[in-house]
Amino acid sequence: MIGSQALVAFSHYNDSMIAYSTSITTYNPSMQPWELSIPVSDISAEYVNEQMIIFGVLGPLGNQTSFNHVW
């Protein structure tokens, strides 16, 4: 959805995991790494038992007290 900010991950050709943040600004997003409006650090991913798991540390939120989260 346009305006969304996301953590994305995929399996690289050598089976290593690539994970980063990106911003969805068009209906045909570039999916290039992009800084989010909320600080995010330690982004990583793993693929275990046919499930992809994305990890990241959000915050601090500063003056924001909440944010919306969707899957």
PDB file with one MODEL, atoms N, CA, C and O in Angstrom:
MODEL        1
ATOM      1  N   MET A   1       0.849  -1.169   0.000  1.00  0.00           N
ATOM      2  CA  MET A   1       0.000   0.000   0.000  1.00  0.00           C
ATOM      3  C   MET A   1       0.900   1.241   0.000  1.00  0.00           C
ATOM      4  O   MET A   1       1.844   1.332   0.785  1.00  0.00           O
ATOM      5  N   ILE A   2       0.601   2.176  -0.876  1.00  0.00           N
ATOM      6  CA  ILE A   2       1.384   3.407  -0.959  1.00  0.00           C
ATOM      7  C   ILE A   2       1.368   4.120   0.393  1.00  0.00           C
ATOM      8  O   ILE A   2       0.323   4.242   1.031  1.00  0.00           O
ATOM      9  N   GLY A   3       2.525   4.581   0.812  1.00  0.00           N
ATOM     10  CA  GLY A   3       2.679   5.236   2.104  1.00  0.00           C
ATOM     11  C   GLY A   3       3.174   4.295   3.187  1.00  0.00           C
ATOM     12  O   GLY A   3       3.540   4.732   4.278  1.00  0.00           O
ATOM     13  N   SER A   4       3.185   2.998   2.885  1.00  0.00           N
ATOM     14  CA  SER A   4       3.675   2.021   3.859  1.00  0.00           C
ATOM     15  C   SER A   4       5.189   2.068   3.948  1.00  0.00           C
ATOM     16  O   SER A   4       5.879   2.452   3.004  1.00  0.00           O
ATOM     17  N   GLN A   5       5.675   1.675   5.084  1.00  0.00           N
ATOM     18  CA  GLN A   5       7.102   1.482   5.298  1.00  0.00           C
ATOM     19  C   GLN A   5       7.256   0.042   5.755  1.00  0.00           C
ATOM     20  O   GLN A   5       6.434  -0.452   6.527  1.00  0.00           O
ATOM     21  N   ALA A   6       8.286  -0.631   5.296  1.00  0.00           N
ATOM     22  CA  ALA A   6       8.339  -2.071   5.518  1.00  0.00           C
ATOM     23  C   ALA A   6       9.739  -2.574   5.822  1.00  0.00           C
ATOM     24  O   ALA A   6      10.742  -1.964   5.451  1.00  0.00           O
ATOM     25  N   LEU A   7       9.771  -3.700   6.505  1.00  0.00           N
ATOM     26  CA  LEU A   7      10.976  -4.506   6.616  1.00  0.00           C
ATOM     27  C   LEU A   7      10.781  -5.648   5.630  1.00  0.00           C
ATOM     28  O   LEU A   7       9.770  -6.349   5.690  1.00  0.00           O
ATOM     29  N   VAL A   8      11.721  -5.844   4.736  1.00  0.00           N
ATOM     30  CA  VAL A   8      11.615  -6.902   3.728  1.00  0.00           C
ATOM     31  C   VAL A   8      12.835  -7.816   3.831  1.00  0.00           C
ATOM     32  O   VAL A   8      13.899  -7.419   4.305  1.00  0.00           O
ATOM     33  N   ALA A   9      12.645  -9.046   3.374  1.00  0.00           N
ATOM     34  CA  ALA A   9      13.750 -10.002   3.374  1.00  0.00           C
ATOM     35  C   ALA A   9      13.563 -10.982   2.228  1.00  0.00           C
ATOM     36  O   ALA A   9      12.444 -11.264   1.800  1.00  0.00           O
ATOM     37  N   PHE A  10      14.677 -11.489   1.748  1.00  0.00           N
ATOM     38  CA  PHE A  10      14.632 -12.524   0.720  1.00  0.00           C
ATOM     39  C   PHE A  10      15.926 -13.331   0.773  1.00  0.00           C
ATOM     40  O   PHE A  10      16.923 -12.911   1.361  1.00  0.00           O
ATOM     41  N   SER A  11      15.879 -14.482   0.151  1.00  0.00           N
ATOM     42  CA  SER A  11      17.042 -15.352   0.097  1.00  0.00           C
ATOM     43  C   SER A  11      17.908 -14.962  -1.096  1.00  0.00           C
ATOM     44  O   SER A  11      17.425 -14.905  -2.226  1.00  0.00           O
ATOM     45  N   HIS A  12      19.171 -14.698  -0.846  1.00  0.00           N
ATOM     46  CA  HIS A  12      20.136 -14.338  -1.886  1.00  0.00           C
ATOM     47  C   HIS A  12      20.509 -15.601  -2.670  1.00  0.00           C
ATOM     48  O   HIS A  12      20.257 -16.712  -2.206  1.00  0.00           O
ATOM     49  N   TYR A  13      21.103 -15.438  -3.846  1.00  0.00           N
ATOM     50  CA  TYR A  13      21.442 -16.578  -4.699  1.00  0.00           C
ATOM     51  C   TYR A  13      22.337 -17.602  -3.999  1.00  0.00           C
ATOM     52  O   TYR A  13      22.308 -18.781  -4.352  1.00  0.00           O
ATOM     53  N   ASN A  14      23.122 -17.181  -3.027  1.00  0.00           N
ATOM     54  CA  ASN A  14      24.012 -18.102  -2.314  1.00  0.00           C
ATOM     55  C   ASN A  14      23.383 -18.616  -1.013  1.00  0.00           C
ATOM     56  O   ASN A  14      24.083 -19.134  -0.143  1.00  0.00           O
ATOM     57  N   ASP A  15      22.055 -18.467  -0.888  1.00  0.00           N
ATOM     58  CA  ASP A  15      21.263 -18.913   0.269  1.00  0.00           C
ATOM     59  C   ASP A  15      21.455 -18.074   1.524  1.00  0.00           C
ATOM     60  O   ASP A  15      20.905 -18.420   2.569  1.00  0.00           O
ATOM     61  N   SER A  16      22.213 -16.986   1.462  1.00  0.00           N
ATOM     62  CA  SER A  16      22.261 -16.070   2.601  1.00  0.00           C
ATOM     63  C   SER A  16      20.990 -15.220   2.577  1.00  0.00           C
ATOM     64  O   SER A  16      20.359 -15.067   1.531  1.00  0.00           O
ATOM     65  N   MET A  17      20.625 -14.676   3.720  1.00  0.00           N
ATOM     66  CA  MET A  17      19.420 -13.859   3.811  1.00  0.00           C
ATOM     67  C   MET A  17      19.795 -12.381   3.703  1.00  0.00           C
ATOM     68  O   MET A  17      20.788 -11.935   4.277  1.00  0.00           O
ATOM     69  N   ILE A  18      18.986 -11.634   2.960  1.00  0.00           N
ATOM     70  CA  ILE A  18      19.127 -10.189   2.820  1.00  0.00           C
ATOM     71  C   ILE A  18      17.905  -9.567   3.499  1.00  0.00           C
ATOM     72  O   ILE A  18      16.778  -9.963   3.201  1.00  0.00           O
ATOM     73  N   ALA A  19      18.099  -8.612   4.395  1.00  0.00           N
ATOM     74  CA  ALA A  19      16.987  -7.952   5.089  1.00  0.00           C
ATOM     75  C   ALA A  19      17.290  -6.465   5.216  1.00  0.00           C
ATOM     76  O   ALA A  19      18.422  -6.075   5.499  1.00  0.00           O
ATOM     77  N   TYR A  20      16.269  -5.641   5.005  1.00  0.00           N
ATOM     78  CA  TYR A  20      16.449  -4.190   5.083  1.00  0.00           C
ATOM     79  C   TYR A  20      15.087  -3.505   5.179  1.00  0.00           C
ATOM     80  O   TYR A  20      14.048  -4.150   5.035  1.00  0.00           O
ATOM     81  N   SER A  21      15.102  -2.205   5.422  1.00  0.00           N
ATOM     82  CA  SER A  21      13.868  -1.413   5.453  1.00  0.00           C
ATOM     83  C   SER A  21      13.683  -0.730   4.105  1.00  0.00           C
ATOM     84  O   SER A  21      14.658  -0.440   3.412  1.00  0.00           O
ATOM     85  N   THR A  22      12.428  -0.472   3.735  1.00  0.00           N
ATOM     86  CA  THR A  22      12.121   0.222   2.489  1.00  0.00           C
ATOM     87  C   THR A  22      10.821   0.994   2.644  1.00  0.00           C
ATOM     88  O   THR A  22      10.058   0.762   3.582  1.00  0.00           O
ATOM     89  N   SER A  23      10.579   1.895   1.736  1.00  0.00           N
ATOM     90  CA  SER A  23       9.357   2.701   1.741  1.00  0.00           C
ATOM     91  C   SER A  23       8.594   2.428   0.452  1.00  0.00           C
ATOM     92  O   SER A  23       9.187   2.379  -0.626  1.00  0.00           O
ATOM     93  N   ILE A  24       7.287   2.252   0.559  1.00  0.00           N
ATOM     94  CA  ILE A  24       6.436   1.996  -0.601  1.00  0.00           C
ATOM     95  C   ILE A  24       5.836   3.339  -1.024  1.00  0.00           C
ATOM     96  O   ILE A  24       4.939   3.861  -0.362  1.00  0.00           O
ATOM     97  N   THR A  25       6.336   3.888  -2.126  1.00  0.00           N
ATOM     98  CA  THR A  25       5.912   5.229  -2.553  1.00  0.00           C
ATOM     99  C   THR A  25       5.099   5.225  -3.844  1.00  0.00           C
ATOM    100  O   THR A  25       4.515   6.247  -4.204  1.00  0.00           O
ATOM    101  N   THR A  26       5.051   4.089  -4.547  1.00  0.00           N
ATOM    102  CA  THR A  26       4.291   3.980  -5.798  1.00  0.00           C
ATOM    103  C   THR A  26       3.657   2.593  -5.874  1.00  0.00           C
ATOM    104  O   THR A  26       3.915   1.737  -5.028  1.00  0.00           O
ATOM    105  N   TYR A  27       2.822   2.378  -6.902  1.00  0.00           N
ATOM    106  CA  TYR A  27       2.256   1.047  -7.121  1.00  0.00           C
ATOM    107  C   TYR A  27       3.281   0.091  -7.725  1.00  0.00           C
ATOM    108  O   TYR A  27       3.025  -1.109  -7.830  1.00  0.00           O
ATOM    109  N   ASN A  28       4.426   0.609  -8.118  1.00  0.00           N
ATOM    110  CA  ASN A  28       5.515  -0.197  -8.659  1.00  0.00           C
ATOM    111  C   ASN A  28       6.801   0.178  -7.915  1.00  0.00           C
ATOM    112  O   ASN A  28       7.703   0.779  -8.497  1.00  0.00           O
ATOM    113  N   PRO A  29       6.882  -0.177  -6.627  1.00  0.00           N
ATOM    114  CA  PRO A  29       8.005   0.294  -5.808  1.00  0.00           C
ATOM    115  C   PRO A  29       9.333  -0.319  -6.240  1.00  0.00           C
ATOM    116  O   PRO A  29       9.377  -1.439  -6.751  1.00  0.00           O
ATOM    117  N   SER A  30      10.403   0.424  -6.030  1.00  0.00           N
ATOM    118  CA  SER A  30      11.741  -0.053  -6.392  1.00  0.00           C
ATOM    119  C   SER A  30      12.253  -1.104  -5.411  1.00  0.00           C
ATOM    120  O   SER A  30      13.112  -1.914  -5.760  1.00  0.00           O
ATOM    121  N   MET A  31      11.736  -1.096  -4.204  1.00  0.00           N
ATOM    122  CA  MET A  31      12.156  -2.005  -3.133  1.00  0.00           C
ATOM    123  C   MET A  31      13.637  -1.822  -2.778  1.00  0.00           C
ATOM    124  O   MET A  31      14.285  -2.754  -2.303  1.00  0.00           O
ATOM    125  N   GLN A  32      14.155  -0.639  -3.006  1.00  0.00           N
ATOM    126  CA  GLN A  32      15.523  -0.323  -2.620  1.00  0.00           C
ATOM    127  C   GLN A  32      15.567  -0.003  -1.126  1.00  0.00           C
ATOM    128  O   GLN A  32      14.575   0.474  -0.575  1.00  0.00           O
ATOM    129  N   PRO A  33      16.690  -0.255  -0.465  1.00  0.00           N
ATOM    130  CA  PRO A  33      16.803   0.114   0.950  1.00  0.00           C
ATOM    131  C   PRO A  33      16.491   1.595   1.157  1.00  0.00           C
ATOM    132  O   PRO A  33      16.915   2.444   0.374  1.00  0.00           O
ATOM    133  N   TRP A  34      15.745   1.891   2.222  1.00  0.00           N
ATOM    134  CA  TRP A  34      15.303   3.252   2.507  1.00  0.00           C
ATOM    135  C   TRP A  34      15.162   3.410   4.007  1.00  0.00           C
ATOM    136  O   TRP A  34      14.704   2.496   4.692  1.00  0.00           O
ATOM    137  N   GLU A  35      15.550   4.554   4.512  1.00  0.00           N
ATOM    138  CA  GLU A  35      15.400   4.837   5.939  1.00  0.00           C
ATOM    139  C   GLU A  35      13.934   5.092   6.261  1.00  0.00           C
ATOM    140  O   GLU A  35      13.249   5.801   5.523  1.00  0.00           O
ATOM    141  N   LEU A  36      13.451   4.520   7.354  1.00  0.00           N
ATOM    142  CA  LEU A  36      12.056   4.693   7.754  1.00  0.00           C
ATOM    143  C   LEU A  36      11.897   5.916   8.651  1.00  0.00           C
ATOM    144  O   LEU A  36      12.880   6.483   9.126  1.00  0.00           O
ATOM    145  N   SER A  37      10.648   6.312   8.875  1.00  0.00           N
ATOM    146  CA  SER A  37      10.386   7.463   9.746  1.00  0.00           C
ATOM    147  C   SER A  37      10.574   7.107  11.219  1.00  0.00           C
ATOM    148  O   SER A  37      10.692   7.999  12.059  1.00  0.00           O
ATOM    149  N   ILE A  38      10.603   5.825  11.536  1.00  0.00           N
ATOM    150  CA  ILE A  38      10.875   5.334  12.886  1.00  0.00           C
ATOM    151  C   ILE A  38      12.277   4.732  12.854  1.00  0.00           C
ATOM    152  O   ILE A  38      12.596   3.995  11.921  1.00  0.00           O
ATOM    153  N   PRO A  39      13.118   5.019  13.836  1.00  0.00           N
ATOM    154  CA  PRO A  39      14.442   4.399  13.841  1.00  0.00           C
ATOM    155  C   PRO A  39      14.336   2.871  13.916  1.00  0.00           C
ATOM    156  O   PRO A  39      13.614   2.332  14.755  1.00  0.00           O
ATOM    157  N   VAL A  40      15.056   2.186  13.038  1.00  0.00           N
ATOM    158  CA  VAL A  40      15.099   0.723  13.029  1.00  0.00           C
ATOM    159  C   VAL A  40      16.560   0.306  12.957  1.00  0.00           C
ATOM    160  O   VAL A  40      17.323   0.816  12.137  1.00  0.00           O
ATOM    161  N   SER A  41      16.940  -0.621  13.819  1.00  0.00           N
ATOM    162  CA  SER A  41      18.322  -1.104  13.804  1.00  0.00           C
ATOM    163  C   SER A  41      18.336  -2.626  13.897  1.00  0.00           C
ATOM    164  O   SER A  41      17.307  -3.257  14.138  1.00  0.00           O
ATOM    165  N   ASP A  42      19.486  -3.186  13.708  1.00  0.00           N
ATOM    166  CA  ASP A  42      19.703  -4.631  13.843  1.00  0.00           C
ATOM    167  C   ASP A  42      18.728  -5.458  13.004  1.00  0.00           C
ATOM    168  O   ASP A  42      18.194  -6.457  13.484  1.00  0.00           O
ATOM    169  N   ILE A  43      18.493  -5.048  11.755  1.00  0.00           N
ATOM    170  CA  ILE A  43      17.589  -5.790  10.876  1.00  0.00           C
ATOM    171  C   ILE A  43      18.313  -7.035  10.366  1.00  0.00           C
ATOM    172  O   ILE A  43      19.429  -6.962   9.852  1.00  0.00           O
ATOM    173  N   SER A  44      17.650  -8.171  10.523  1.00  0.00           N
ATOM    174  CA  SER A  44      18.204  -9.427  10.029  1.00  0.00           C
ATOM    175  C   SER A  44      17.049 -10.369   9.715  1.00  0.00           C
ATOM    176  O   SER A  44      15.896 -10.080  10.033  1.00  0.00           O
ATOM    177  N   ALA A  45      17.368 -11.487   9.092  1.00  0.00           N
ATOM    178  CA  ALA A  45      16.332 -12.467   8.763  1.00  0.00           C
ATOM    179  C   ALA A  45      16.939 -13.859   8.768  1.00  0.00           C
ATOM    180  O   ALA A  45      18.144 -14.038   8.596  1.00  0.00           O
ATOM    181  N   GLU A  46      16.069 -14.838   8.970  1.00  0.00           N
ATOM    182  CA  GLU A  46      16.485 -16.230   8.849  1.00  0.00           C
ATOM    183  C   GLU A  46      15.339 -17.039   8.263  1.00  0.00           C
ATOM    184  O   GLU A  46      14.172 -16.667   8.384  1.00  0.00           O
ATOM    185  N   TYR A  47      15.683 -18.134   7.635  1.00  0.00           N
ATOM    186  CA  TYR A  47      14.695 -19.025   7.027  1.00  0.00           C
ATOM    187  C   TYR A  47      14.825 -20.368   7.725  1.00  0.00           C
ATOM    188  O   TYR A  47      15.831 -21.063   7.579  1.00  0.00           O
ATOM    189  N   VAL A  48      13.784 -20.731   8.496  1.00  0.00           N
ATOM    190  CA  VAL A  48      13.809 -21.946   9.297  1.00  0.00           C
ATOM    191  C   VAL A  48      12.483 -22.670   9.129  1.00  0.00           C
ATOM    192  O   VAL A  48      11.421 -22.057   9.233  1.00  0.00           O
ATOM    193  N   ASN A  49      12.539 -23.962   8.872  1.00  0.00           N
ATOM    194  CA  ASN A  49      11.326 -24.781   8.735  1.00  0.00           C
ATOM    195  C   ASN A  49      10.332 -24.172   7.756  1.00  0.00           C
ATOM    196  O   ASN A  49       9.134 -24.110   8.032  1.00  0.00           O
ATOM    197  N   GLU A  50      10.838 -23.721   6.605  1.00  0.00           N
ATOM    198  CA  GLU A  50      10.025 -23.138   5.541  1.00  0.00           C
ATOM    199  C   GLU A  50       9.300 -21.857   5.957  1.00  0.00           C
ATOM    200  O   GLU A  50       8.278 -21.499   5.371  1.00  0.00           O
ATOM    201  N   GLN A  51       9.830 -21.172   6.967  1.00  0.00           N
ATOM    202  CA  GLN A  51       9.270 -19.893   7.408  1.00  0.00           C
ATOM    203  C   GLN A  51      10.375 -18.840   7.430  1.00  0.00           C
ATOM    204  O   GLN A  51      11.470 -19.078   7.940  1.00  0.00           O
ATOM    205  N   MET A  52      10.066 -17.668   6.863  1.00  0.00           N
ATOM    206  CA  MET A  52      11.015 -16.566   6.905  1.00  0.00           C
ATOM    207  C   MET A  52      10.683 -15.693   8.113  1.00  0.00           C
ATOM    208  O   MET A  52       9.538 -15.282   8.300  1.00  0.00           O
ATOM    209  N   ILE A  53      11.683 -15.421   8.916  1.00  0.00           N
ATOM    210  CA  ILE A  53      11.513 -14.622  10.130  1.00  0.00           C
ATOM    211  C   ILE A  53      12.381 -13.377   9.989  1.00  0.00           C
ATOM    212  O   ILE A  53      13.578 -13.475   9.719  1.00  0.00           O
ATOM    213  N   ILE A  54      11.770 -12.199  10.173  1.00  0.00           N
ATOM    214  CA  ILE A  54      12.496 -10.933  10.092  1.00  0.00           C
ATOM    215  C   ILE A  54      12.607 -10.354  11.498  1.00  0.00           C
ATOM    216  O   ILE A  54      11.617 -10.279  12.225  1.00  0.00           O
ATOM    217  N   PHE A  55      13.809  -9.947  11.873  1.00  0.00           N
ATOM    218  CA  PHE A  55      14.069  -9.347  13.170  1.00  0.00           C
ATOM    219  C   PHE A  55      14.477  -7.892  12.981  1.00  0.00           C
ATOM    220  O   PHE A  55      15.105  -7.541  11.982  1.00  0.00           O
ATOM    221  N   GLY A  56      14.122  -7.057  13.932  1.00  0.00           N
ATOM    222  CA  GLY A  56      14.546  -5.669  13.921  1.00  0.00           C
ATOM    223  C   GLY A  56      14.215  -5.016  15.246  1.00  0.00           C
ATOM    224  O   GLY A  56      13.276  -5.422  15.932  1.00  0.00           O
ATOM    225  N   VAL A  57      14.978  -4.017  15.600  1.00  0.00           N
ATOM    226  CA  VAL A  57      14.729  -3.253  16.820  1.00  0.00           C
ATOM    227  C   VAL A  57      14.148  -1.913  16.399  1.00  0.00           C
ATOM    228  O   VAL A  57      14.779  -1.159  15.658  1.00  0.00           O
ATOM    229  N   LEU A  58      12.933  -1.615  16.879  1.00  0.00           N
ATOM    230  CA  LEU A  58      12.256  -0.356  16.562  1.00  0.00           C
ATOM    231  C   LEU A  58      12.421   0.628  17.702  1.00  0.00           C
ATOM    232  O   LEU A  58      12.293   0.264  18.872  1.00  0.00           O
ATOM    233  N   GLY A  59      12.709   1.890  17.356  1.00  0.00           N
ATOM    234  CA  GLY A  59      12.726   2.938  18.363  1.00  0.00           C
ATOM    235  C   GLY A  59      14.132   3.405  18.664  1.00  0.00           C
ATOM    236  O   GLY A  59      15.107   2.894  18.113  1.00  0.00           O
ATOM    237  N   PRO A  60      14.223   4.379  19.545  1.00  0.00           N
ATOM    238  CA  PRO A  60      13.120   4.960  20.324  1.00  0.00           C
ATOM    239  C   PRO A  60      12.192   5.800  19.452  1.00  0.00           C
ATOM    240  O   PRO A  60      12.595   6.326  18.415  1.00  0.00           O
ATOM    241  N   LEU A  61      10.940   5.913  19.896  1.00  0.00           N
ATOM    242  CA  LEU A  61       9.928   6.601  19.117  1.00  0.00           C
ATOM    243  C   LEU A  61       9.969   8.112  19.269  1.00  0.00           C
ATOM    244  O   LEU A  61       9.285   8.815  18.525  1.00  0.00           O
ATOM    245  N   GLY A  62      10.738   8.631  20.199  1.00  0.00           N
ATOM    246  CA  GLY A  62      10.806  10.086  20.381  1.00  0.00           C
ATOM    247  C   GLY A  62       9.467  10.626  20.850  1.00  0.00           C
ATOM    248  O   GLY A  62       8.923  10.143  21.843  1.00  0.00           O
ATOM    249  N   ASN A  63       8.922  11.624  20.150  1.00  0.00           N
ATOM    250  CA  ASN A  63       7.640  12.212  20.536  1.00  0.00           C
ATOM    251  C   ASN A  63       6.453  11.347  20.147  1.00  0.00           C
ATOM    252  O   ASN A  63       5.341  11.561  20.629  1.00  0.00           O
ATOM    253  N   GLN A  64       6.684  10.362  19.269  1.00  0.00           N
ATOM    254  CA  GLN A  64       5.594   9.455  18.920  1.00  0.00           C
ATOM    255  C   GLN A  64       5.359   8.511  20.088  1.00  0.00           C
ATOM    256  O   GLN A  64       6.311   8.050  20.717  1.00  0.00           O
ATOM    257  N   THR A  65       4.110   8.223  20.379  1.00  0.00           N
ATOM    258  CA  THR A  65       3.808   7.284  21.447  1.00  0.00           C
ATOM    259  C   THR A  65       3.343   5.951  20.901  1.00  0.00           C
ATOM    260  O   THR A  65       3.256   4.977  21.649  1.00  0.00           O
ATOM    261  N   SER A  66       3.034   5.884  19.585  1.00  0.00           N
ATOM    262  CA  SER A  66       2.581   4.625  18.999  1.00  0.00           C
ATOM    263  C   SER A  66       2.837   4.621  17.493  1.00  0.00           C
ATOM    264  O   SER A  66       3.154   5.652  16.901  1.00  0.00           O
ATOM    265  N   PHE A  67       2.698   3.463  16.899  1.00  0.00           N
ATOM    266  CA  PHE A  67       2.768   3.330  15.442  1.00  0.00           C
ATOM    267  C   PHE A  67       1.873   2.162  15.040  1.00  0.00           C
ATOM    268  O   PHE A  67       1.586   1.292  15.861  1.00  0.00           O
ATOM    269  N   ASN A  68       1.434   2.135  13.795  1.00  0.00           N
ATOM    270  CA  ASN A  68       0.587   1.052  13.296  1.00  0.00           C
ATOM    271  C   ASN A  68       1.458  -0.060  12.738  1.00  0.00           C
ATOM    272  O   ASN A  68       2.469   0.191  12.082  1.00  0.00           O
ATOM    273  N   HIS A  69       1.054  -1.280  13.006  1.00  0.00           N
ATOM    274  CA  HIS A  69       1.820  -2.453  12.610  1.00  0.00           C
ATOM    275  C   HIS A  69       0.891  -3.397  11.852  1.00  0.00           C
ATOM    276  O   HIS A  69      -0.186  -3.724  12.350  1.00  0.00           O
ATOM    277  N   VAL A  70       1.282  -3.838  10.670  1.00  0.00           N
ATOM    278  CA  VAL A  70       0.477  -4.795   9.895  1.00  0.00           C
ATOM    279  C   VAL A  70       1.381  -5.890   9.348  1.00  0.00           C
ATOM    280  O   VAL A  70       2.589  -5.707   9.196  1.00  0.00           O
ATOM    281  N   TRP A  71       0.765  -7.038   9.054  1.00  0.00           N
ATOM    282  CA  TRP A  71       1.501  -8.155   8.436  1.00  0.00           C
ATOM    283  C   TRP A  71       0.977  -8.364   7.064  1.00  0.00           C
ATOM    284  O   TRP A  71       1.446  -9.252   6.352  1.00  0.00           O
TER     285      TRP A  71
ENDMDL
END
